[in-house]
């Protein structure tokens, strides 16, 4: 059974319309949120490092013990709300 070109085109358009948009990975700079995969957690230093989904660069955040406990292991995908404190990034919330 051969499907007409018009039906193929409509099916392709519907598939593309349903696909998620990867360009919204980290949002605008004023949102102060990064999304990515956890590379490492250092509970002694009070930090964790995230591989940012948009820039594909590692970003290290300072975090309190309670927040570090929420990160179960490296490889976990998280969204981090943060604030800039001097030259460091302080994680405020994990989503």
NORVENZI-V8408 format. One record per pair of residues at least 12 apart in sequence whose C-alpha atoms are under 10 Angstrom apart, sorted by the first residue. I is the first residue (numbers start at 1). J is the second residue. D is the distance in Angstrom with one decimal. If there is no record, write none. Layout:
i->I j->J d->D
i->I j->J d->D
//
This chain:
i->22 j->53 d->8.9
i->22 j->54 d->8.3
i->23 j->53 d->9.5
i->23 j->54 d->7.4
i->24 j->53 d->9.6
i->24 j->54 d->8.2
i->25 j->52 d->8.5
i->25 j->53 d->6.1
i->25 j->54 d->5.7
i->25 j->55 d->9.3
i->25 j->79 d->9.1
i->26 j->52 d->8.0
i->26 j->53 d->7.3
i->26 j->54 d->6.3
i->26 j->55 d->9.0
i->26 j->79 d->8.3
i->26 j->80 d->9.4
i->27 j->54 d->9.2
i->31 j->81 d->8.0
i->31 j->82 d->8.9
i->31 j->83 d->9.7
i->32 j->80 d->8.3
i->32 j->81 d->5.9
i->32 j->82 d->5.7
i->32 j->83 d->6.6
i->32 j->84 d->8.6
i->32 j->89 d->9.8
i->32 j->91 d->9.9
i->33 j->79 d->6.7
i->33 j->80 d->5.4
i->33 j->81 d->4.5
i->33 j->82 d->6.2
i->33 j->83 d->8.8
i->33 j->91 d->9.3
i->33 j->92 d->9.8
i->33 j->93 d->9.4
i->33 j->94 d->9.6
i->33 j->95 d->9.7
i->34 j->50 d->8.5
i->34 j->51 d->9.3
i->34 j->52 d->6.5
i->34 j->53 d->7.9
i->34 j->54 d->8.5
i->34 j->55 d->9.9
i->34 j->59 d->8.9
i->34 j->78 d->8.3
i->34 j->79 d->5.6
i->34 j->80 d->5.3
i->34 j->81 d->6.8
i->34 j->82 d->8.1
i->34 j->91 d->9.9
i->34 j->94 d->9.9
i->35 j->50 d->8.0
i->35 j->51 d->8.2
i->35 j->52 d->5.9
i->35 j->53 d->5.8
i->35 j->54 d->7.8
i->35 j->77 d->7.5
i->35 j->78 d->5.8
i->35 j->79 d->4.2
i->35 j->80 d->6.3
i->35 j->81 d->9.0
i->35 j->94 d->9.7
i->35 j->95 d->9.1
i->36 j->49 d->9.6
i->36 j->50 d->5.9
i->36 j->51 d->5.3
i->36 j->52 d->4.6
i->36 j->53 d->4.7
i->36 j->54 d->8.0
i->36 j->55 d->9.7
i->36 j->56 d->8.5
i->36 j->57 d->9.6
i->36 j->58 d->9.2
i->36 j->59 d->9.5
i->36 j->75 d->9.2
i->36 j->76 d->8.4
i->36 j->77 d->5.5
i->36 j->78 d->5.7
i->36 j->79 d->6.5
i->36 j->80 d->8.5
i->37 j->49 d->8.6
i->37 j->50 d->5.5
i->37 j->51 d->5.2
i->37 j->52 d->6.9
i->37 j->53 d->7.4
i->37 j->56 d->9.8
i->37 j->58 d->9.4
i->37 j->74 d->7.5
i->37 j->75 d->5.5
i->37 j->76 d->5.5
i->37 j->77 d->4.3
i->37 j->78 d->6.3
i->37 j->79 d->8.8
i->38 j->50 d->4.4
i->38 j->51 d->6.3
i->38 j->52 d->8.8
i->38 j->58 d->9.1
i->38 j->59 d->9.5
i->38 j->60 d->9.8
i->38 j->71 d->8.2
i->38 j->72 d->9.6
i->38 j->73 d->7.5
i->38 j->74 d->4.9
i->38 j->75 d->5.1
i->38 j->76 d->5.4
i->38 j->77 d->6.2
i->38 j->78 d->7.2
i->38 j->79 d->9.9
i->39 j->51 d->6.3
i->39 j->52 d->9.9
i->39 j->58 d->8.0
i->39 j->59 d->9.4
i->39 j->60 d->9.5
i->39 j->73 d->8.6
i->39 j->74 d->5.1
i->39 j->75 d->6.1
i->39 j->76 d->8.3
i->39 j->77 d->9.6
i->40 j->60 d->9.2
i->40 j->71 d->9.7
i->40 j->73 d->7.6
i->40 j->74 d->5.3
i->40 j->75 d->8.2
i->40 j->76 d->9.8
i->41 j->60 d->9.5
i->41 j->61 d->9.8
i->41 j->63 d->10.0
i->41 j->68 d->7.4
i->41 j->69 d->9.6
i->41 j->71 d->7.9
i->41 j->72 d->9.0
i->41 j->73 d->7.4
i->41 j->74 d->6.9
i->42 j->62 d->9.6
i->42 j->63 d->9.8
i->42 j->68 d->8.5
i->43 j->62 d->9.9
i->43 j->63 d->8.9
i->43 j->64 d->8.9
i->43 j->65 d->7.2
i->43 j->68 d->6.8
i->43 j->69 d->8.6
i->44 j->65 d->9.3
i->45 j->62 d->8.2
i->45 j->63 d->9.2
i->45 j->64 d->9.9
i->46 j->61 d->8.5
i->46 j->62 d->5.7
i->46 j->63 d->5.5
i->46 j->64 d->6.3
i->46 j->65 d->6.8
i->46 j->67 d->9.5
i->46 j->68 d->7.4
i->47 j->60 d->6.6
i->47 j->61 d->5.5
i->47 j->62 d->4.4
i->47 j->63 d->5.6
i->47 j->64 d->8.2
i->47 j->65 d->9.3
i->47 j->67 d->9.8
i->47 j->68 d->7.7
i->47 j->89 d->9.7
i->47 j->90 d->9.1
i->47 j->91 d->9.0
i->48 j->60 d->5.7
i->48 j->61 d->5.6
i->48 j->62 d->6.7
i->48 j->63 d->7.4
i->48 j->67 d->10.0
i->48 j->68 d->7.6
i->48 j->71 d->8.8
i->48 j->74 d->9.2
i->48 j->91 d->9.3
i->49 j->61 d->6.3
i->49 j->62 d->9.0
i->49 j->74 d->9.0
i->50 j->74 d->9.0
i->50 j->75 d->9.2
i->50 j->76 d->9.4
i->50 j->77 d->8.7
i->50 j->78 d->8.5
i->50 j->79 d->9.5
i->50 j->80 d->9.1
i->51 j->75 d->9.4
i->51 j->77 d->9.3
i->52 j->77 d->9.9
i->52 j->78 d->9.8
i->52 j->79 d->9.5
i->53 j->77 d->9.5
i->53 j->79 d->9.9
i->59 j->89 d->8.8
i->60 j->88 d->8.2
i->60 j->89 d->7.2
i->60 j->90 d->9.1
i->60 j->91 d->9.4
i->61 j->80 d->8.9
i->61 j->82 d->8.2
i->61 j->83 d->9.7
i->61 j->84 d->9.7
i->61 j->88 d->7.1
i->61 j->89 d->5.0
i->61 j->90 d->5.6
i->61 j->91 d->5.8
i->61 j->92 d->9.6
i->62 j->82 d->9.3
i->62 j->85 d->9.8
i->62 j->88 d->7.3
i->62 j->89 d->6.1
i->62 j->90 d->4.8
i->62 j->91 d->5.9
i->62 j->92 d->9.1
i->63 j->82 d->9.5
i->63 j->89 d->8.8
i->63 j->90 d->6.0
i->63 j->91 d->5.2
i->63 j->92 d->7.3
i->63 j->93 d->9.1
i->64 j->90 d->8.8
i->64 j->91 d->8.1
i->64 j->92 d->8.7
i->67 j->91 d->8.0
i->67 j->92 d->8.0
i->67 j->93 d->7.3
i->67 j->94 d->7.5
i->68 j->91 d->9.6
i->68 j->94 d->9.6
i->70 j->93 d->9.8
i->70 j->94 d->7.9
i->71 j->94 d->8.5
i->77 j->95 d->9.4
i->78 j->93 d->10.0
i->78 j->94 d->6.5
i->78 j->95 d->6.1
i->79 j->93 d->8.3
i->79 j->94 d->5.7
i->79 j->95 d->5.0
i->80 j->92 d->7.3
i->80 j->93 d->5.9
i->80 j->94 d->4.8
i->80 j->95 d->6.4
i->81 j->93 d->5.2
i->81 j->94 d->6.4
i->81 j->95 d->7.8
i->82 j->94 d->9.1
//
